Amino acid sequence: MFKKRKKPTSTTYRAASTTDDTKDDTIVCLPTTTNSQQATSSTSKPSTTSSVMHTFDSTDPAELIARSNDAFRTLETEEDAANDNRSRLEKKAKLDISGQTNDTTGIYTGAAGYSSFVNPNFESIAASKHNGTRGQLRANTTIRVTSQIDYQPDVCKDYQKTGYCGFGDTCVFMHDRGSYKGAAEIEGEWEERKKRVEEERAKAVRVLEGDVEEETYKFKYGYGCPVCKSWFKEPVETACGHFYCEACIRTLVNGEDKCLMSGKDLGGTWKDGGKLRRDMKKGGFEDFKEMWEKRRPKEGGGEED
């Protein structure tokens, strides 16, 4: 059987007194309650952010740098500087200076674990080559680079012709393989076209006014059908670019089958003279028709002199 323990009871003790003349003092702890509506005060510094709904960050550069620690931030993209070969050599040099040993495990590590009794030069370790046991050089971890590329409004000729550029993304010219024409080239073509049109118009005006003989001006479609010597009826075009009436070219094919203008074989083929039809619809052919009527052979005899 086990003895049942009693619950502990609270006991109040009388304060100790040195003399019998002192009054009896009794310490009694009274429970305290806090009034939620009672105004209270505190001697501590009030918080600047807890009593407001929103705060704005400071724009002071010094405070921003201290907060984000950008001035002392490093970027290690290669091996950790604390574990690379250079750091191990520096630790070994410090142990050699203090007279301690690297052999803490009792395992033979070869010539790399030998102690050097010559005062090492830490600058020579930092400036050592990247070959041998020194390991690779450390990259600069605190450098700040700002790149600004001023792209030119031109197309890279190497990339446009071959699709490859040795400058890559740093090329100041646009990489595009499309075909472009410069402003000078476009202006030159436009001026040449305007000049040609003006010359054709001026020549046609001189012919109509009689300043130029008719034979010096060649109408691009001829002055009529070479077979019937009349204006074109249902015009067709040969492979060599001459025009005939459809009925006339059929009789021509049944005979020699050669173009009267160029002497080339027709081969029994021709196409519709749509180009001549479209130009006739645009107008301006009445003057050329009158010009052809003057050159038309006379009805009673041979051709006009």
C-alpha positions in Angstrom: 0.0 0.0 0.0 1.1 3.5 -0.7 0.7 6.5 1.5 -1.6 9.2 0.1 0.0 12.5 0.0 -1.7 15.7 1.3 -2.1 18.8 -0.8 0.2 21.7 0.2 -1.5 24.5 2.1 -0.5 28.2 1.9 1.1 29.5 5.1 1.6 33.1 6.2 4.7 33.8 8.2 5.3 36.7 10.5 8.1 39.0 9.7 11.2 38.6 11.8 11.8 41.3 14.3 15.0 42.2 16.1 13.4 43.6 19.3 10.2 42.9 21.1 9.2 46.6 21.0 8.5 46.7 17.2 5.0 46.3 16.0 3.8 43.2 14.3 4.1 43.5 10.5 2.3 41.1 8.2 2.9 40.9 4.4 -0.3 40.3 2.5 -0.4 40.1 -1.3 -3.6 41.6 -2.7 -4.7 40.9 -6.2 -4.6 43.9 -8.5 -6.9 44.7 -11.4 -6.3 47.0 -14.4 -8.9 49.4 -15.6 -9.0 49.3 -19.4 -10.4 52.9 -19.5 -7.9 54.4 -17.1 -5.3 56.7 -18.7 -1.8 55.4 -18.1 1.7 56.8 -18.7 5.0 55.3 -19.3 8.6 56.6 -18.9 9.9 54.5 -21.8 10.3 56.0 -25.3 7.2 55.6 -27.3 7.3 53.7 -30.6 7.1 55.8 -33.7 5.6 53.1 -35.9 3.1 51.3 -33.7 0.8 54.3 -33.2 0.5 55.2 -36.9 -1.2 53.5 -39.7 1.5 53.9 -42.4 5.1 55.0 -42.5 7.3 56.0 -45.4 10.9 54.9 -45.7 13.6 57.5 -45.5 15.2 58.8 -48.7 18.5 59.7 -47.0 21.3 57.9 -48.9 23.3 57.3 -45.8 20.4 55.6 -44.0 19.6 53.5 -47.1 23.2 52.2 -47.3 23.3 51.5 -43.6 20.0 49.6 -43.8 20.6 47.5 -47.0 24.4 47.2 -46.4 25.0 47.7 -50.1 28.4 49.4 -49.5 29.8 46.2 -47.9 27.9 43.6 -50.0 30.0 41.1 -51.9 29.2 38.9 -54.9 30.9 35.5 -55.0 30.1 33.8 -58.2 33.0 31.4 -58.1 34.3 29.2 -55.2 33.7 30.4 -51.7 36.6 32.5 -50.6 36.7 30.9 -47.2 37.4 27.4 -48.7 39.6 28.1 -51.7 43.2 27.2 -52.1 44.4 30.7 -51.2 42.6 30.8 -47.9 44.1 27.4 -47.0 47.6 28.6 -47.8 47.0 31.8 -45.7 45.8 29.7 -42.7 48.9 27.4 -43.0 51.2 30.5 -43.1 49.6 31.8 -39.9 50.1 28.5 -38.2 53.7 28.4 -39.3 54.3 31.9 -37.8 52.7 30.9 -34.5 54.7 27.7 -34.3 51.7 25.5 -34.4 51.3 22.5 -36.6 48.7 21.6 -39.2 48.8 18.0 -38.3 45.8 17.7 -35.9 44.6 14.3 -37.1 47.9 12.4 -37.3 47.3 11.7 -41.0 50.2 12.2 -43.4 49.2 14.8 -45.9 52.4 14.9 -48.0 54.6 17.9 -48.9 51.6 20.2 -48.6 51.5 19.6 -44.8 55.2 20.5 -44.2 55.8 23.4 -41.9 57.7 26.4 -43.3 60.2 28.2 -41.1 60.5 31.2 -43.5 58.4 34.2 -42.8 55.7 34.0 -45.5 54.6 37.0 -47.6 50.9 37.2 -47.7 51.0 39.6 -50.7 52.9 37.0 -52.7 50.2 34.5 -51.9 47.5 36.9 -53.0 49.4 37.9 -56.2 50.5 34.4 -57.2 49.7 32.8 -60.6 46.7 30.6 -61.1 48.8 27.6 -62.1 50.4 25.0 -59.8 49.0 24.6 -56.3 47.9 28.2 -55.9 44.6 27.5 -57.5 42.5 30.0 -59.5 42.6 33.7 -59.0 39.9 35.3 -56.9 37.4 37.4 -58.8 36.7 40.9 -57.6 33.7 40.7 -55.3 33.1 44.4 -54.6 33.3 45.9 -58.1 30.3 47.9 -59.3 29.7 47.9 -63.1 27.2 50.1 -64.9 26.9 49.4 -68.6 25.3 51.9 -71.0 25.1 51.0 -74.7 24.3 53.7 -77.2 22.6 51.9 -80.0 23.0 53.4 -83.5 20.1 53.7 -85.9 21.7 51.3 -88.4 21.7 47.6 -89.2 24.7 45.4 -88.5 25.9 44.3 -91.9 27.7 41.2 -90.6 24.6 39.9 -88.9 22.4 40.9 -91.9 24.5 39.0 -94.4 25.8 36.0 -92.3 23.5 35.9 -89.2 26.6 36.1 -86.9 28.2 39.1 -85.2 31.4 38.9 -83.1 30.2 41.6 -80.8 27.1 39.7 -79.7 24.7 41.6 -77.5 27.1 44.5 -77.1 26.9 45.4 -80.8 25.7 49.0 -81.2 23.9 48.2 -84.4 20.6 46.5 -84.7 20.6 42.8 -85.5 18.1 42.2 -88.2 18.3 40.1 -91.4 15.6 41.9 -93.3 16.2 44.0 -96.4 16.3 47.7 -95.9 16.9 50.8 -98.1 18.4 53.9 -96.9 16.8 57.3 -97.2 19.3 58.4 -99.9 18.6 55.3 -102.0 14.8 55.8 -101.8 15.1 59.4 -102.7 17.4 58.6 -105.7 14.9 56.0 -107.0 12.0 58.5 -106.6 13.9 61.3 -108.4 14.9 59.0 -111.2 11.3 57.8 -111.7 10.0 61.4 -111.7 12.6 62.4 -114.2 11.7 59.6 -116.5 8.0 60.3 -116.4 8.6 64.0 -117.1 10.7 63.2 -120.1 8.1 60.9 -121.5 5.4 63.5 -121.0 7.5 66.3 -122.6 8.4 64.1 -125.6 4.7 63.2 -126.2 3.7 66.9 -126.0 6.4 67.8 -128.6 5.2 65.0 -130.9 1.6 66.2 -130.7 2.5 69.8 -131.3 4.6 68.9 -134.3 7.9 70.0 -132.9 9.3 66.5 -133.4 8.8 64.3 -136.5 6.6 61.3 -136.0 9.3 58.8 -137.0 11.6 60.0 -134.2 9.0 59.0 -131.6 8.3 55.3 -131.2 5.1 54.3 -129.7 5.8 51.4 -127.3 2.9 49.3 -128.7 3.6 50.2 -132.3 1.2 52.2 -134.6 -1.1 49.3 -135.2 -1.3 45.7 -136.2 1.7 44.8 -138.5 -0.5 42.4 -140.5 -3.7 44.4 -141.3 -2.1 47.8 -140.8 -5.1 48.9 -138.8 -5.8 49.7 -135.2 -5.8 46.7 -132.8 -8.9 44.6 -132.7 -8.9 42.0 -129.8 -5.2 42.6 -129.2 -2.9 39.7 -128.3 0.8 39.7 -127.3 3.6 37.4 -128.5 6.4 36.0 -126.4 8.7 38.6 -127.9 6.5 41.4 -126.7 4.8 42.5 -129.9 1.0 43.0 -130.4 -1.3 41.7 -133.1 -5.0 41.4 -133.8 -6.2 38.0 -132.7 -7.5 37.2 -136.3 -4.3 38.4 -137.9 -2.0 36.3 -135.7 -4.0 33.2 -136.5 -3.3 33.7 -140.2 0.3 34.5 -139.4 0.7 31.2 -137.5 -0.8 29.2 -140.3 1.9 30.6 -142.6 5.5 31.3 -141.7 4.8 31.3 -137.9 7.3 34.0 -137.3 6.9 37.5 -135.8 7.0 40.2 -138.4 8.7 42.6 -136.0 11.4 40.5 -134.5 11.6 37.5 -136.8 11.4 35.0 -133.9 9.4 31.8 -134.1 6.0 32.1 -132.5 5.6 28.4 -131.8 1.8 28.8 -132.3 1.4 30.4 -128.9 0.5 33.9 -127.7 -1.2 35.5 -124.8 -4.0 38.0 -124.2 -2.9 41.7 -124.6 -4.2 42.7 -121.2 -1.5 45.3 -120.8 -2.7 47.1 -124.0 -6.3 46.8 -123.0 -5.7 48.4 -119.6 -3.7 51.3 -121.1 -6.4 51.9 -123.6 -9.0 52.1 -120.9 -6.9 54.8 -119.1 -7.2 57.0 -122.1 -4.7 59.0 -124.1 -4.7 56.6 -127.1 -6.8 58.8 -129.4 -3.8 61.0 -130.2 -1.7 58.0 -131.0 -4.5 56.6 -133.2 -4.6 59.8 -135.2 -0.9 59.6 -135.5 -1.3 56.1 -136.9 -4.0 57.2 -139.3 -1.5 59.6 -140.9 0.9 56.7 -141.4 -1.7 54.3 -142.6 -1.3 52.9 -146.2 -3.5 54.4 -148.8 -6.5 52.3 -149.8 -5.9 52.5 -153.6 -2.2 51.8 -153.8 1.0 50.8 -151.9 2.2 52.1 -148.6 2.7 55.8 -147.8 6.1 57.2 -148.7 
